[in-house]
Each structure stands twice: as structure tokens, then as C-alpha cells.
Amino acid sequence: MGAQKSIHAGKAKIDVNVDFTHKLCASMMFPSLSTNSGSPLSLVIGSLCIKHPNLFGGSEKLDVSWDKGLYDSNILVAYRRPRPQWVAQQCFVMQHSLSPEIGVHGIPVDNFSRSGSGGVNLSRLSVGLDLNEPTSSKWSSTTSIKFENVRLLNDDGRSITRDLDGFPVTCSGNAHDSMVVLKQESRYAKATDRSFSRVICSLLLQHA
């Protein structure tokens, strides 16, 4: 049981998708789960997508998406400015994700009232720039540089700094880890009537 709706506001398009199936099943099969879930929207999954092809009148493209699951969520904002085809295309990206992390506390005994993370959630915020080099007949290249901030949160949104044994859960020992991530990926593809060849080379550098 869900709802889907597309709305056109000028040149912008808004897509909304909401699913109440999980909330209905949980309330019928596990009443305690529905009662202890807190917010009435905690068991609702859905997505929201906003696209604008001409934000400031110069063919700038804005894409905003929000996906919400039972225990995770992801928000992505991408802004692209038009540039000549012979130079690298730029895309400014901001993303925030929240997902259960099972590598710290393990799986709890009560699986029906909490996620498999035992109340430990990984929060990741990244802001950066993607550069897509002009594509030749066989080669394509993408370079991205991003600033990332990672921290662990409990279900109440408070930072977690140590595990059950008292060891720090971050590399720095602080409440969060910050790093600069540089990624470069080159692709080579060649197609003939009888065969198709493809080679991908990736380079990933992280500095905390």
C-alpha cells in the first residue's frame, strides 16, 4: 500500500513515492515494534526526487533526491553548470547518508525491536566536485575530490566514541573522522563486430 505522485512546478519536476506496507505489516505482526518505534514516520519508507533543468536561466541542472528506508536514509544534491564540450564537465555534489553499522556492537538479542546494528548508525557527510573529462572514441576519465566527515550515532542522534569494551570507534579517537578523498577512474572500451574489450583503472587516495 503506497502512493506515487509527480508534480510539475514550472520547469521543475517533483516525484514523491511513499510506501506504508512496512508500517502496516509491523503493526499487525509485531505490535511492540510499532509501539516502541517513536515517530509515526519511523516505519514509513519512501523517496523524494526534485529535478530542475534550468535553475538560473543558463541551463544549470539541479538534482535533489531523498531516499528513506526503515533504518537508513540518503540525501543527495547535485548541481551541474553547462561548459563547452572540449573541457571537463563539473558537478558539485553534497551527500549525507545514515545507515546501521553492525561492525561495532554486533547483532542484538532482540531483533524485532531494533535494527541489526544494536542502535549504532553510521553518519557520513561528503561535499566535493566531480570532473568528467571529454570522452574520446575509446577513453573516458572521471576525477572526484571530496571532503568527508564520518561519525557513529545512536538512535537518539548522539555521538558514540567507544565500543562496549571501551576502545575508540574512530581512527582519530575523536567523536568523528574527517578526510579528503581523491578518486580517479579511467575507462577504455573497444568494440568490434566480433568482440568487446573493456579496461577500468581506478586510483583512490585518502588523507585524514
Steps between C-alpha positions, in 0.01 A plus 500: 500500500666819384466818300685648204465854374676714240467878523613754240580846638611714209799319348566303817371148555430348841450125546367368832474132593375385841449139611296414811528122456776452757320710761174309450667157517704597805196624690312176427780246555709674768290746703793571736713611205238749389450630854871548575593648165467859624413721205191392300710538182782274619355191327402679178731466200499727199691729269493860383661617178523859372646582157543846347654524149552879497548629854640850434408535134835376368420127464629425851368165621401428859422149624383438856407154623406360838455127560377373836497138606399337825834572666698694241474820300695670223487862382679602180529849348672540162549827311637510145604804303514492118850515354646459151525139387880513463560576872428291810139503616456602865247370749481628858376224729385496862384176659396385845424139585394328820508121521522229768854393586537139617878498532508657847250339737391196300146370470273559802289229659174681434495520120135602477522828689827631359702480182785253464745768610395505865431873485828597330468708183766625259458864397699609195506854358693575180541820298704516183544537128479245217688566175411304187766536233389527136439153363714389209418215265630240748603674823296664776624637831335617824671676790335586831630680807286503811513595865342233721392505862411167661360437846301238691165592653253321722127489428456830688752679276779522759861425408657167596874515570575157653376145464381266775860412589606864534700522177461806272284442194670765285853507361572838660349410836271803477125510454546506122753441223559754223686427179563614146429234237644519149378245246602467138351247262588443135312271264603355168245328279540353153223332305512312173256282313637191676619616842477762771792596725483716810768606748442707816783653704421658839712698745375589849688723746381592850659750736365539853 
